[in-house]
Amino acid sequence: TEETPYGEIEKEPIIIGGKLWDSFSWNTFSWDVINFGNVFRRKCSLKKIQMAGVIFENNENLRDMSISYLSFDFTIVKNIK
């Protein structure tokens, strides 16, 4: 911390268990970088829409479809009774 130059000593030791950490070695440690897809915006040109639906599909077998953020912006023009 900022108050003590050598940090604070924990009263109880931190124990990390599990099979992963028993055999962990920095010599065999590796990581992978995931490049995110492009961000794009689409404007709907349809008028007087009362309901809308969205389909997300992936045409690649055995592949995840990573969606990190969705946003739907709308403007209420007229209320329907």
PyMOL Python script that loads the backbone (N, CA, C, O; Angstrom):
from pymol import cmd

cmd.read_pdbstr("""\
ATOM      1  N   THR A   1       0.831  -1.180   0.000  1.00  0.00           N
ATOM      2  CA  THR A   1       0.000   0.000   0.000  1.00  0.00           C
ATOM      3  C   THR A   1       0.871   1.237   0.000  1.00  0.00           C
ATOM      4  O   THR A   1       2.093   1.134   0.105  1.00  0.00           O
ATOM      5  N   GLU A   2       0.268   2.394  -0.115  1.00  0.00           N
ATOM      6  CA  GLU A   2       1.031   3.646  -0.108  1.00  0.00           C
ATOM      7  C   GLU A   2       1.562   3.983   1.281  1.00  0.00           C
ATOM      8  O   GLU A   2       2.554   4.700   1.412  1.00  0.00           O
ATOM      9  N   GLU A   3       0.902   3.466   2.321  1.00  0.00           N
ATOM     10  CA  GLU A   3       1.258   3.843   3.682  1.00  0.00           C
ATOM     11  C   GLU A   3       2.482   3.104   4.198  1.00  0.00           C
ATOM     12  O   GLU A   3       3.252   3.674   4.971  1.00  0.00           O
ATOM     13  N   THR A   4       2.684   1.868   3.801  1.00  0.00           N
ATOM     14  CA  THR A   4       3.853   1.116   4.256  1.00  0.00           C
ATOM     15  C   THR A   4       4.718   0.764   3.056  1.00  0.00           C
ATOM     16  O   THR A   4       4.215   0.243   2.060  1.00  0.00           O
ATOM     17  N   PRO A   5       6.012   1.042   3.141  1.00  0.00           N
ATOM     18  CA  PRO A   5       6.869   0.839   1.968  1.00  0.00           C
ATOM     19  C   PRO A   5       7.055  -0.626   1.577  1.00  0.00           C
ATOM     20  O   PRO A   5       7.326  -0.912   0.411  1.00  0.00           O
ATOM     21  N   TYR A   6       6.918  -1.567   2.524  1.00  0.00           N
ATOM     22  CA  TYR A   6       7.145  -2.976   2.213  1.00  0.00           C
ATOM     23  C   TYR A   6       5.842  -3.778   2.143  1.00  0.00           C
ATOM     24  O   TYR A   6       5.875  -5.008   2.106  1.00  0.00           O
ATOM     25  N   GLY A   7       4.702  -3.091   2.125  1.00  0.00           N
ATOM     26  CA  GLY A   7       3.424  -3.775   2.064  1.00  0.00           C
ATOM     27  C   GLY A   7       2.974  -4.241   3.427  1.00  0.00           C
ATOM     28  O   GLY A   7       3.671  -4.029   4.420  1.00  0.00           O
ATOM     29  N   GLU A   8       1.843  -4.859   3.486  1.00  0.00           N
ATOM     30  CA  GLU A   8       1.293  -5.345   4.733  1.00  0.00           C
ATOM     31  C   GLU A   8       1.363  -6.860   4.768  1.00  0.00           C
ATOM     32  O   GLU A   8       1.073  -7.523   3.772  1.00  0.00           O
ATOM     33  N   ILE A   9       1.746  -7.406   5.906  1.00  0.00           N
ATOM     34  CA  ILE A   9       1.842  -8.846   6.071  1.00  0.00           C
ATOM     35  C   ILE A   9       0.463  -9.374   6.451  1.00  0.00           C
ATOM     36  O   ILE A   9      -0.172  -8.877   7.382  1.00  0.00           O
ATOM     37  N   GLU A  10       0.011 -10.384   5.717  1.00  0.00           N
ATOM     38  CA  GLU A  10      -1.286 -10.980   5.999  1.00  0.00           C
ATOM     39  C   GLU A  10      -1.221 -11.782   7.289  1.00  0.00           C
ATOM     40  O   GLU A  10      -0.206 -12.414   7.581  1.00  0.00           O
ATOM     41  N   LYS A  11      -2.298 -11.758   8.059  1.00  0.00           N
ATOM     42  CA  LYS A  11      -2.358 -12.525   9.293  1.00  0.00           C
ATOM     43  C   LYS A  11      -2.458 -14.019   9.005  1.00  0.00           C
ATOM     44  O   LYS A  11      -1.899 -14.830   9.744  1.00  0.00           O
ATOM     45  N   GLU A  12      -3.159 -14.387   7.947  1.00  0.00           N
ATOM     46  CA  GLU A  12      -3.289 -15.782   7.554  1.00  0.00           C
ATOM     47  C   GLU A  12      -2.655 -15.956   6.183  1.00  0.00           C
ATOM     48  O   GLU A  12      -2.825 -15.100   5.314  1.00  0.00           O
ATOM     49  N   PRO A  13      -1.929 -17.046   5.973  1.00  0.00           N
ATOM     50  CA  PRO A  13      -1.306 -17.247   4.665  1.00  0.00           C
ATOM     51  C   PRO A  13      -2.350 -17.499   3.576  1.00  0.00           C
ATOM     52  O   PRO A  13      -3.400 -18.087   3.834  1.00  0.00           O
ATOM     53  N   ILE A  14      -2.052 -17.053   2.376  1.00  0.00           N
ATOM     54  CA  ILE A  14      -2.934 -17.287   1.235  1.00  0.00           C
ATOM     55  C   ILE A  14      -2.555 -18.632   0.622  1.00  0.00           C
ATOM     56  O   ILE A  14      -1.418 -18.822   0.192  1.00  0.00           O
ATOM     57  N   ILE A  15      -3.498 -19.555   0.581  1.00  0.00           N
ATOM     58  CA  ILE A  15      -3.246 -20.894   0.064  1.00  0.00           C
ATOM     59  C   ILE A  15      -4.061 -21.068  -1.212  1.00  0.00           C
ATOM     60  O   ILE A  15      -5.287 -20.956  -1.198  1.00  0.00           O
ATOM     61  N   ILE A  16      -3.370 -21.341  -2.309  1.00  0.00           N
ATOM     62  CA  ILE A  16      -4.034 -21.589  -3.587  1.00  0.00           C
ATOM     63  C   ILE A  16      -3.867 -23.068  -3.883  1.00  0.00           C
ATOM     64  O   ILE A  16      -2.755 -23.548  -4.103  1.00  0.00           O
ATOM     65  N   GLY A  17      -4.973 -23.779  -3.886  1.00  0.00           N
ATOM     66  CA  GLY A  17      -4.912 -25.217  -4.095  1.00  0.00           C
ATOM     67  C   GLY A  17      -5.438 -25.612  -5.449  1.00  0.00           C
ATOM     68  O   GLY A  17      -5.903 -24.772  -6.220  1.00  0.00           O
ATOM     69  N   GLY A  18      -5.363 -26.866  -5.728  1.00  0.00           N
ATOM     70  CA  GLY A  18      -5.891 -27.387  -6.981  1.00  0.00           C
ATOM     71  C   GLY A  18      -4.808 -28.071  -7.787  1.00  0.00           C
ATOM     72  O   GLY A  18      -3.618 -27.819  -7.598  1.00  0.00           O
ATOM     73  N   LYS A  19      -5.235 -28.938  -8.687  1.00  0.00           N
ATOM     74  CA  LYS A  19      -4.288 -29.703  -9.501  1.00  0.00           C
ATOM     75  C   LYS A  19      -3.523 -28.823 -10.474  1.00  0.00           C
ATOM     76  O   LYS A  19      -2.374 -29.115 -10.804  1.00  0.00           O
ATOM     77  N   LEU A  20      -4.151 -27.749 -10.934  1.00  0.00           N
ATOM     78  CA  LEU A  20      -3.489 -26.865 -11.897  1.00  0.00           C
ATOM     79  C   LEU A  20      -2.221 -26.247 -11.309  1.00  0.00           C
ATOM     80  O   LEU A  20      -1.179 -26.210 -11.963  1.00  0.00           O
ATOM     81  N   TRP A  21      -2.318 -25.768 -10.088  1.00  0.00           N
ATOM     82  CA  TRP A  21      -1.179 -25.067  -9.493  1.00  0.00           C
ATOM     83  C   TRP A  21      -0.111 -26.017  -8.978  1.00  0.00           C
ATOM     84  O   TRP A  21       1.026 -25.597  -8.761  1.00  0.00           O
ATOM     85  N   ASP A  22      -0.445 -27.283  -8.776  1.00  0.00           N
ATOM     86  CA  ASP A  22       0.563 -28.249  -8.347  1.00  0.00           C
ATOM     87  C   ASP A  22       1.574 -28.514  -9.447  1.00  0.00           C
ATOM     88  O   ASP A  22       2.747 -28.759  -9.166  1.00  0.00           O
ATOM     89  N   SER A  23       1.132 -28.467 -10.698  1.00  0.00           N
ATOM     90  CA  SER A  23       2.038 -28.769 -11.813  1.00  0.00           C
ATOM     91  C   SER A  23       2.366 -27.530 -12.643  1.00  0.00           C
ATOM     92  O   SER A  23       2.884 -27.668 -13.751  1.00  0.00           O
ATOM     93  N   PHE A  24       2.083 -26.328 -12.148  1.00  0.00           N
ATOM     94  CA  PHE A  24       2.321 -25.105 -12.921  1.00  0.00           C
ATOM     95  C   PHE A  24       3.811 -24.820 -13.035  1.00  0.00           C
ATOM     96  O   PHE A  24       4.567 -25.005 -12.081  1.00  0.00           O
ATOM     97  N   SER A  25       4.223 -24.366 -14.216  1.00  0.00           N
ATOM     98  CA  SER A  25       5.618 -23.985 -14.455  1.00  0.00           C
ATOM     99  C   SER A  25       5.634 -22.821 -15.427  1.00  0.00           C
ATOM    100  O   SER A  25       4.924 -22.838 -16.433  1.00  0.00           O
ATOM    101  N   TRP A  26       6.437 -21.813 -15.136  1.00  0.00           N
ATOM    102  CA  TRP A  26       6.540 -20.670 -16.040  1.00  0.00           C
ATOM    103  C   TRP A  26       7.202 -21.050 -17.361  1.00  0.00           C
ATOM    104  O   TRP A  26       7.017 -20.357 -18.361  1.00  0.00           O
ATOM    105  N   ASN A  27       7.965 -22.131 -17.381  1.00  0.00           N
ATOM    106  CA  ASN A  27       8.618 -22.563 -18.620  1.00  0.00           C
ATOM    107  C   ASN A  27       7.607 -23.042 -19.656  1.00  0.00           C
ATOM    108  O   ASN A  27       7.843 -22.912 -20.857  1.00  0.00           O
ATOM    109  N   THR A  28       6.488 -23.592 -19.201  1.00  0.00           N
ATOM    110  CA  THR A  28       5.486 -24.104 -20.140  1.00  0.00           C
ATOM    111  C   THR A  28       4.267 -23.187 -20.235  1.00  0.00           C
ATOM    112  O   THR A  28       3.281 -23.549 -20.876  1.00  0.00           O
ATOM    113  N   PHE A  29       4.314 -22.030 -19.621  1.00  0.00           N
ATOM    114  CA  PHE A  29       3.193 -21.088 -19.635  1.00  0.00           C
ATOM    115  C   PHE A  29       3.081 -20.430 -21.005  1.00  0.00           C
ATOM    116  O   PHE A  29       4.089 -20.025 -21.583  1.00  0.00           O
ATOM    117  N   SER A  30       1.859 -20.322 -21.528  1.00  0.00           N
ATOM    118  CA  SER A  30       1.640 -19.642 -22.810  1.00  0.00           C
ATOM    119  C   SER A  30       0.275 -18.978 -22.780  1.00  0.00           C
ATOM    120  O   SER A  30      -0.537 -19.257 -21.897  1.00  0.00           O
ATOM    121  N   TRP A  31       0.020 -18.103 -23.738  1.00  0.00           N
ATOM    122  CA  TRP A  31      -1.261 -17.417 -23.833  1.00  0.00           C
ATOM    123  C   TRP A  31      -1.600 -17.211 -25.301  1.00  0.00           C
ATOM    124  O   TRP A  31      -0.761 -17.392 -26.184  1.00  0.00           O
ATOM    125  N   ASP A  32      -2.839 -16.833 -25.538  1.00  0.00           N
ATOM    126  CA  ASP A  32      -3.325 -16.623 -26.894  1.00  0.00           C
ATOM    127  C   ASP A  32      -4.019 -15.269 -26.957  1.00  0.00           C
ATOM    128  O   ASP A  32      -4.637 -14.837 -25.984  1.00  0.00           O
ATOM    129  N   VAL A  33      -3.917 -14.616 -28.080  1.00  0.00           N
ATOM    130  CA  VAL A  33      -4.534 -13.305 -28.274  1.00  0.00           C
ATOM    131  C   VAL A  33      -5.750 -13.485 -29.169  1.00  0.00           C
ATOM    132  O   VAL A  33      -5.676 -14.141 -30.208  1.00  0.00           O
ATOM    133  N   ILE A  34      -6.877 -12.895 -28.757  1.00  0.00           N
ATOM    134  CA  ILE A  34      -8.100 -12.971 -29.544  1.00  0.00           C
ATOM    135  C   ILE A  34      -8.362 -11.589 -30.142  1.00  0.00           C
ATOM    136  O   ILE A  34      -8.507 -10.610 -29.410  1.00  0.00           O
ATOM    137  N   ASN A  35      -8.421 -11.513 -31.444  1.00  0.00           N
ATOM    138  CA  ASN A  35      -8.740 -10.258 -32.112  1.00  0.00           C
ATOM    139  C   ASN A  35     -10.252 -10.135 -32.235  1.00  0.00           C
ATOM    140  O   ASN A  35     -10.919 -11.035 -32.743  1.00  0.00           O
ATOM    141  N   PHE A  36     -10.778  -9.026 -31.771  1.00  0.00           N
ATOM    142  CA  PHE A  36     -12.216  -8.808 -31.815  1.00  0.00           C
ATOM    143  C   PHE A  36     -12.637  -8.324 -33.194  1.00  0.00           C
ATOM    144  O   PHE A  36     -11.851  -7.711 -33.917  1.00  0.00           O
ATOM    145  N   GLY A  37     -13.874  -8.603 -33.546  1.00  0.00           N
ATOM    146  CA  GLY A  37     -14.418  -8.197 -34.835  1.00  0.00           C
ATOM    147  C   GLY A  37     -14.641  -6.698 -34.906  1.00  0.00           C
ATOM    148  O   GLY A  37     -14.546  -5.986 -33.906  1.00  0.00           O
ATOM    149  N   ASN A  38     -14.935  -6.243 -36.094  1.00  0.00           N
ATOM    150  CA  ASN A  38     -15.169  -4.817 -36.308  1.00  0.00           C
ATOM    151  C   ASN A  38     -16.503  -4.389 -35.715  1.00  0.00           C
ATOM    152  O   ASN A  38     -17.460  -5.163 -35.687  1.00  0.00           O
ATOM    153  N   VAL A  39     -16.556  -3.175 -35.251  1.00  0.00           N
ATOM    154  CA  VAL A  39     -17.791  -2.588 -34.751  1.00  0.00           C
ATOM    155  C   VAL A  39     -18.457  -1.863 -35.908  1.00  0.00           C
ATOM    156  O   VAL A  39     -17.811  -1.083 -36.608  1.00  0.00           O
ATOM    157  N   PHE A  40     -19.738  -2.113 -36.110  1.00  0.00           N
ATOM    158  CA  PHE A  40     -20.430  -1.441 -37.206  1.00  0.00           C
ATOM    159  C   PHE A  40     -21.815  -1.033 -36.745  1.00  0.00           C
ATOM    160  O   PHE A  40     -22.350  -1.574 -35.777  1.00  0.00           O
ATOM    161  N   ARG A  41     -22.376  -0.089 -37.441  1.00  0.00           N
ATOM    162  CA  ARG A  41     -23.687   0.447 -37.112  1.00  0.00           C
ATOM    163  C   ARG A  41     -24.557   0.402 -38.355  1.00  0.00           C
ATOM    164  O   ARG A  41     -24.108   0.752 -39.447  1.00  0.00           O
ATOM    165  N   ARG A  42     -25.783  -0.021 -38.196  1.00  0.00           N
ATOM    166  CA  ARG A  42     -26.733  -0.072 -39.297  1.00  0.00           C
ATOM    167  C   ARG A  42     -27.927   0.813 -38.961  1.00  0.00           C
ATOM    168  O   ARG A  42     -28.416   0.800 -37.832  1.00  0.00           O
ATOM    169  N   LYS A  43     -28.388   1.571 -39.927  1.00  0.00           N
ATOM    170  CA  LYS A  43     -29.552   2.416 -39.740  1.00  0.00           C
ATOM    171  C   LYS A  43     -30.705   1.814 -40.524  1.00  0.00           C
ATOM    172  O   LYS A  43     -30.573   1.504 -41.708  1.00  0.00           O
ATOM    173  N   CYS A  44     -31.833   1.654 -39.853  1.00  0.00           N
ATOM    174  CA  CYS A  44     -33.015   1.066 -40.476  1.00  0.00           C
ATOM    175  C   CYS A  44     -33.769   2.158 -41.234  1.00  0.00           C
ATOM    176  O   CYS A  44     -34.046   3.223 -40.683  1.00  0.00           O
ATOM    177  N   SER A  45     -34.093   1.892 -42.479  1.00  0.00           N
ATOM    178  CA  SER A  45     -34.811   2.884 -43.288  1.00  0.00           C
ATOM    179  C   SER A  45     -36.308   2.606 -43.343  1.00  0.00           C
ATOM    180  O   SER A  45     -37.043   3.329 -44.016  1.00  0.00           O
ATOM    181  N   LEU A  46     -36.766   1.581 -42.655  1.00  0.00           N
ATOM    182  CA  LEU A  46     -38.192   1.256 -42.660  1.00  0.00           C
ATOM    183  C   LEU A  46     -38.953   2.216 -41.754  1.00  0.00           C
ATOM    184  O   LEU A  46     -38.429   2.671 -40.737  1.00  0.00           O
ATOM    185  N   LYS A  47     -40.179   2.516 -42.127  1.00  0.00           N
ATOM    186  CA  LYS A  47     -41.015   3.437 -41.353  1.00  0.00           C
ATOM    187  C   LYS A  47     -42.184   2.681 -40.738  1.00  0.00           C
ATOM    188  O   LYS A  47     -42.555   1.607 -41.211  1.00  0.00           O
ATOM    189  N   LYS A  48     -42.754   3.238 -39.697  1.00  0.00           N
ATOM    190  CA  LYS A  48     -43.953   2.720 -39.039  1.00  0.00           C
ATOM    191  C   LYS A  48     -43.802   1.267 -38.595  1.00  0.00           C
ATOM    192  O   LYS A  48     -44.690   0.450 -38.836  1.00  0.00           O
ATOM    193  N   ILE A  49     -42.719   0.953 -37.969  1.00  0.00           N
ATOM    194  CA  ILE A  49     -42.478  -0.401 -37.472  1.00  0.00           C
ATOM    195  C   ILE A  49     -43.142  -0.550 -36.111  1.00  0.00           C
ATOM    196  O   ILE A  49     -42.940   0.276 -35.221  1.00  0.00           O
ATOM    197  N   GLN A  50     -43.942  -1.615 -35.950  1.00  0.00           N
ATOM    198  CA  GLN A  50     -44.580  -1.873 -34.659  1.00  0.00           C
ATOM    199  C   GLN A  50     -43.859  -2.972 -33.890  1.00  0.00           C
ATOM    200  O   GLN A  50     -43.836  -2.945 -32.660  1.00  0.00           O
ATOM    201  N   MET A  51     -43.276  -3.930 -34.584  1.00  0.00           N
ATOM    202  CA  MET A  51     -42.501  -4.984 -33.937  1.00  0.00           C
ATOM    203  C   MET A  51     -41.245  -5.229 -34.764  1.00  0.00           C
ATOM    204  O   MET A  51     -41.228  -5.005 -35.974  1.00  0.00           O
ATOM    205  N   ALA A  52     -40.216  -5.685 -34.106  1.00  0.00           N
ATOM    206  CA  ALA A  52     -38.972  -5.987 -34.816  1.00  0.00           C
ATOM    207  C   ALA A  52     -38.380  -7.267 -34.241  1.00  0.00           C
ATOM    208  O   ALA A  52     -38.601  -7.590 -33.074  1.00  0.00           O
ATOM    209  N   GLY A  53     -37.647  -7.976 -35.042  1.00  0.00           N
ATOM    210  CA  GLY A  53     -36.964  -9.195 -34.599  1.00  0.00           C
ATOM    211  C   GLY A  53     -35.550  -9.209 -35.129  1.00  0.00           C
ATOM    212  O   GLY A  53     -35.261  -8.629 -36.176  1.00  0.00           O
ATOM    213  N   VAL A  54     -34.674  -9.867 -34.407  1.00  0.00           N
ATOM    214  CA  VAL A  54     -33.263  -9.949 -34.790  1.00  0.00           C
ATOM    215  C   VAL A  54     -32.837 -11.407 -34.725  1.00  0.00           C
ATOM    216  O   VAL A  54     -33.154 -12.104 -33.761  1.00  0.00           O
ATOM    217  N   ILE A  55     -32.128 -11.868 -35.734  1.00  0.00           N
ATOM    218  CA  ILE A  55     -31.612 -13.236 -35.777  1.00  0.00           C
ATOM    219  C   ILE A  55     -30.091 -13.164 -35.817  1.00  0.00           C
ATOM    220  O   ILE A  55     -29.513 -12.460 -36.645  1.00  0.00           O
ATOM    221  N   PHE A  56     -29.461 -13.889 -34.924  1.00  0.00           N
ATOM    222  CA  PHE A  56     -28.006 -14.030 -34.943  1.00  0.00           C
ATOM    223  C   PHE A  56     -27.696 -15.476 -35.280  1.00  0.00           C
ATOM    224  O   PHE A  56     -28.180 -16.393 -34.618  1.00  0.00           O
ATOM    225  N   GLU A  57     -26.897 -15.675 -36.300  1.00  0.00           N
ATOM    226  CA  GLU A  57     -26.556 -17.042 -36.668  1.00  0.00           C
ATOM    227  C   GLU A  57     -25.102 -17.104 -37.116  1.00  0.00           C
ATOM    228  O   GLU A  57     -24.509 -16.105 -37.524  1.00  0.00           O
ATOM    229  N   ASN A  58     -24.554 -18.297 -37.026  1.00  0.00           N
ATOM    230  CA  ASN A  58     -23.166 -18.519 -37.381  1.00  0.00           C
ATOM    231  C   ASN A  58     -23.124 -19.613 -38.437  1.00  0.00           C
ATOM    232  O   ASN A  58     -23.718 -20.676 -38.252  1.00  0.00           O
ATOM    233  N   ASN A  59     -22.442 -19.368 -39.521  1.00  0.00           N
ATOM    234  CA  ASN A  59     -22.395 -20.350 -40.592  1.00  0.00           C
ATOM    235  C   ASN A  59     -21.145 -21.230 -40.526  1.00  0.00           C
ATOM    236  O   ASN A  59     -20.867 -21.968 -41.471  1.00  0.00           O
ATOM    237  N   GLU A  60     -20.394 -21.166 -39.436  1.00  0.00           N
ATOM    238  CA  GLU A  60     -19.209 -22.000 -39.270  1.00  0.00           C
ATOM    239  C   GLU A  60     -19.481 -23.036 -38.191  1.00  0.00           C
ATOM    240  O   GLU A  60     -19.798 -22.681 -37.056  1.00  0.00           O
ATOM    241  N   ASN A  61     -19.359 -24.321 -38.535  1.00  0.00           N
ATOM    242  CA  ASN A  61     -19.606 -25.390 -37.575  1.00  0.00           C
ATOM    243  C   ASN A  61     -18.523 -25.426 -36.501  1.00  0.00           C
ATOM    244  O   ASN A  61     -17.359 -25.119 -36.761  1.00  0.00           O
ATOM    245  N   LEU A  62     -18.925 -25.805 -35.293  1.00  0.00           N
ATOM    246  CA  LEU A  62     -18.013 -25.959 -34.152  1.00  0.00           C
ATOM    247  C   LEU A  62     -17.218 -24.697 -33.864  1.00  0.00           C
ATOM    248  O   LEU A  62     -16.054 -24.771 -33.473  1.00  0.00           O
ATOM    249  N   ARG A  63     -17.832 -23.549 -34.053  1.00  0.00           N
ATOM    250  CA  ARG A  63     -17.156 -22.268 -33.827  1.00  0.00           C
ATOM    251  C   ARG A  63     -18.055 -21.386 -32.984  1.00  0.00           C
ATOM    252  O   ARG A  63     -19.255 -21.297 -33.243  1.00  0.00           O
ATOM    253  N   ASP A  64     -17.489 -20.732 -31.975  1.00  0.00           N
ATOM    254  CA  ASP A  64     -18.269 -19.828 -31.137  1.00  0.00           C
ATOM    255  C   ASP A  64     -18.632 -18.569 -31.906  1.00  0.00           C
ATOM    256  O   ASP A  64     -17.920 -18.155 -32.820  1.00  0.00           O
ATOM    257  N   MET A  65     -19.734 -17.977 -31.529  1.00  0.00           N
ATOM    258  CA  MET A  65     -20.128 -16.693 -32.085  1.00  0.00           C
ATOM    259  C   MET A  65     -20.015 -15.678 -30.958  1.00  0.00           C
ATOM    260  O   MET A  65     -20.918 -15.540 -30.133  1.00  0.00           O
ATOM    261  N   SER A  66     -18.927 -14.993 -30.937  1.00  0.00           N
ATOM    262  CA  SER A  66     -18.647 -14.077 -29.840  1.00  0.00           C
ATOM    263  C   SER A  66     -19.353 -12.746 -30.074  1.00  0.00           C
ATOM    264  O   SER A  66     -19.068 -12.042 -31.044  1.00  0.00           O
ATOM    265  N   ILE A  67     -20.274 -12.409 -29.180  1.00  0.00           N
ATOM    266  CA  ILE A  67     -20.955 -11.112 -29.214  1.00  0.00           C
ATOM    267  C   ILE A  67     -20.627 -10.431 -27.905  1.00  0.00           C
ATOM    268  O   ILE A  67     -21.015 -10.910 -26.839  1.00  0.00           O
ATOM    269  N   SER A  68     -19.921  -9.328 -27.974  1.00  0.00           N
ATOM    270  CA  SER A  68     -19.504  -8.675 -26.735  1.00  0.00           C
ATOM    271  C   SER A  68     -20.392  -7.497 -26.367  1.00  0.00           C
ATOM    272  O   SER A  68     -20.383  -7.073 -25.212  1.00  0.00           O
ATOM    273  N   TYR A  69     -21.158  -6.954 -27.308  1.00  0.00           N
ATOM    274  CA  TYR A  69     -21.987  -5.796 -26.982  1.00  0.00           C
ATOM    275  C   TYR A  69     -23.084  -5.657 -28.023  1.00  0.00           C
ATOM    276  O   TYR A  69     -22.827  -5.787 -29.219  1.00  0.00           O
ATOM    277  N   LEU A  70     -24.308  -5.392 -27.576  1.00  0.00           N
ATOM    278  CA  LEU A  70     -25.434  -5.105 -28.463  1.00  0.00           C
ATOM    279  C   LEU A  70     -26.103  -3.826 -28.002  1.00  0.00           C
ATOM    280  O   LEU A  70     -26.205  -3.562 -26.804  1.00  0.00           O
ATOM    281  N   SER A  71     -26.553  -3.039 -28.953  1.00  0.00           N
ATOM    282  CA  SER A  71     -27.253  -1.806 -28.617  1.00  0.00           C
ATOM    283  C   SER A  71     -28.341  -1.573 -29.652  1.00  0.00           C
ATOM    284  O   SER A  71     -28.095  -1.663 -30.855  1.00  0.00           O
ATOM    285  N   PHE A  72     -29.546  -1.272 -29.179  1.00  0.00           N
ATOM    286  CA  PHE A  72     -30.660  -0.942 -30.056  1.00  0.00           C
ATOM    287  C   PHE A  72     -31.136   0.451 -29.674  1.00  0.00           C
ATOM    288  O   PHE A  72     -31.657   0.652 -28.577  1.00  0.00           O
ATOM    289  N   ASP A  73     -30.965   1.394 -30.557  1.00  0.00           N
ATOM    290  CA  ASP A  73     -31.417   2.766 -30.325  1.00  0.00           C
ATOM    291  C   ASP A  73     -32.702   2.984 -31.113  1.00  0.00           C
ATOM    292  O   ASP A  73     -32.796   2.590 -32.275  1.00  0.00           O
ATOM    293  N   PHE A  74     -33.688   3.609 -30.482  1.00  0.00           N
ATOM    294  CA  PHE A  74     -34.936   3.865 -31.182  1.00  0.00           C
ATOM    295  C   PHE A  74     -35.513   5.188 -30.705  1.00  0.00           C
ATOM    296  O   PHE A  74     -35.182   5.687 -29.630  1.00  0.00           O
ATOM    297  N   THR A  75     -36.386   5.739 -31.539  1.00  0.00           N
ATOM    298  CA  THR A  75     -37.080   6.969 -31.226  1.00  0.00           C
ATOM    299  C   THR A  75     -38.577   6.730 -31.353  1.00  0.00           C
ATOM    300  O   THR A  75     -39.044   6.278 -32.398  1.00  0.00           O
ATOM    301  N   ILE A  76     -39.329   7.025 -30.307  1.00  0.00           N
ATOM    302  CA  ILE A  76     -40.783   6.873 -30.368  1.00  0.00           C
ATOM    303  C   ILE A  76     -41.349   8.092 -31.073  1.00  0.00           C
ATOM    304  O   ILE A  76     -41.245   9.214 -30.576  1.00  0.00           O
ATOM    305  N   VAL A  77     -41.954   7.863 -32.244  1.00  0.00           N
ATOM    306  CA  VAL A  77     -42.497   8.957 -33.027  1.00  0.00           C
ATOM    307  C   VAL A  77     -43.959   9.191 -32.697  1.00  0.00           C
ATOM    308  O   VAL A  77     -44.399  10.336 -32.602  1.00  0.00           O
ATOM    309  N   LYS A  78     -44.719   8.109 -32.522  1.00  0.00           N
ATOM    310  CA  LYS A  78     -46.141   8.204 -32.311  1.00  0.00           C
ATOM    311  C   LYS A  78     -46.605   7.033 -31.464  1.00  0.00           C
ATOM    312  O   LYS A  78     -46.165   5.905 -31.684  1.00  0.00           O
ATOM    313  N   ASN A  79     -47.478   7.272 -30.507  1.00  0.00           N
ATOM    314  CA  ASN A  79     -48.052   6.206 -29.705  1.00  0.00           C
ATOM    315  C   ASN A  79     -49.290   5.663 -30.397  1.00  0.00           C
ATOM    316  O   ASN A  79     -50.098   6.429 -30.922  1.00  0.00           O
ATOM    317  N   ILE A  80     -49.443   4.334 -30.401  1.00  0.00           N
ATOM    318  CA  ILE A  80     -50.594   3.678 -31.006  1.00  0.00           C
ATOM    319  C   ILE A  80     -51.531   3.255 -29.896  1.00  0.00           C
ATOM    320  O   ILE A  80     -51.101   2.632 -28.926  1.00  0.00           O
ATOM    321  N   LYS A  81     -52.827   3.589 -30.025  1.00  0.00           N
ATOM    322  CA  LYS A  81     -53.818   3.215 -29.011  1.00  0.00           C
ATOM    323  C   LYS A  81     -54.260   1.793 -29.181  1.00  0.00           C
ATOM    324  O   LYS A  81     -55.092   1.310 -28.413  1.00  0.00           O
TER     325      LYS A  81
END
""", "prot")
cmd.dss("prot")
cmd.show_as("cartoon", "prot")
cmd.util.cbc("prot")
cmd.orient("prot")
